[in-house]
Amino acid sequence: MAAKIFETVGKLGLGLAVAGGVVNSALYNVDAGHRAVIFDRFRGVQDIVVDEGTHFLIPWVQRPIIFDCRSRPRNVPVITGSKDLQNVNITLRILFRPVAAQLPRIYTTIGEDYDERVLPSITTEILKSVVARFDAGELITQRELVSRQVSEDLTERAATFGLILDDVSLTHLTFGKEFTEAVEMKQVAQQEAERARFIVEKAEQQKKAAIISAEGDSKAAELIANSLATAGDGLIELRKLEAAEDIAYQLSRSRNITYLPSGHSMLLQLPQ
């Protein structure tokens, strides 16, 4: 009796285990921000996109392929040339995600690693096309315009592959060694030109000052000549007196000057 009970329990447990395994293999989860595409061994990739949650499938016959539909960043470095044939190193940062409704086509035509296959090639293509329209100097002064043009062209190009670009930005922009050296030489030349211009302006100011001084001296000489012609030697005598008065005043203020009266002997009277 006990043996029959154990046998019955064993069969029941085995049936439950098999049933649990079948049910577990028939369930799959799609996490938040993800979508699933079903591959059927007999009918291929299904056109239906499965949303988030727990879903059923036919074990062994069907297999879910999970895609992350959230925005993801990717940096794409590109070396290209400007309109004036300067080497330009650019790094583009892209926020991308797939169009959920086009996941079956993306999986069928490109594969699960669609970002690796599509983004580097189309980014290089668009960057080379846009950068070639600008000179090296314009890439610096019109960086916002360049970034906007790249974003518009790249967004349109990515849409043909079923991708949405939420953000496109230029994060790195440098030029080749030759261009950098040329810019430095240009700055040095500009500084030397400014220095030379300052020297020329200084010489011009000194020349004007000399001319003004010479004109003043000429005017003064003319006035003196006119005064001499009018007053004769009286002006000269007046100037002599003024000079003598000034000399006497300066000497009177000095402690090392002694005045001796004229016509008197200043020798000490010594005893005979």
Disulfide bonds with the S-S distance in Angstrom:
none
